[in-house]
Amino acid sequence: MWYLAIYSPIAALRHDYIRQAVQDATNSIKLTRRLSELLEICLRNMDSINATCDLLNHEPSTARSLVGMRIRSWGPNWEAQIPYALLASKVYEPEVSSRHEDSQLARYTRFVRFIIKQQGLENAQSAKPLLDGNEIKSLFGVQKGGKFIKTAIDDLLIFGFDHQDCGKEDAKAWLLARRESLGVPLTG
């Protein structure tokens, strides 16, 4: 986190000069490849993290699946990216009042509380769908996979986030009802 904190001022460059900013940061104090990649990921995901934080603060009833899928897109080190986004936002907008700073900290606190305490999404990045690709092919009686497998897996992840108490049989029934919309071929 200290390395990320050092580079919070370069967040302003994330839209136009991300590659150059990360390369210069890496070269300036000889960051390891891992830290360099983490800095780049933090910069790439900062807008998405801020948008999700804003969404949760304006719409507290946001679907669990929406936040879970965003955490998955941020990757396994999402926990480091959230404080980076907060710190970079504070550094990036230095002309804010102390009242705004408090509200910004409160926004991120509510965001993290929603993820961990309210929804238990701290492991969302490693969530597995209720059925794997082979089970999906078997369910539909097809031999070959296709685009429908990825769509079905993504949809199953969303289904799993929103229906925590459901099991494999529920997922199978739900998928079977969606066969046509998934584009599953009629024959294997």
Helices and strands as residue ranges (DSSP letters): H 2-6, G 8-13, H 18-29, H 33-58, H 64-74, H 78-92, H 98-113, I 114-118, G 124-126, H 133-140, H 147-162, H 168-177, H 179-182
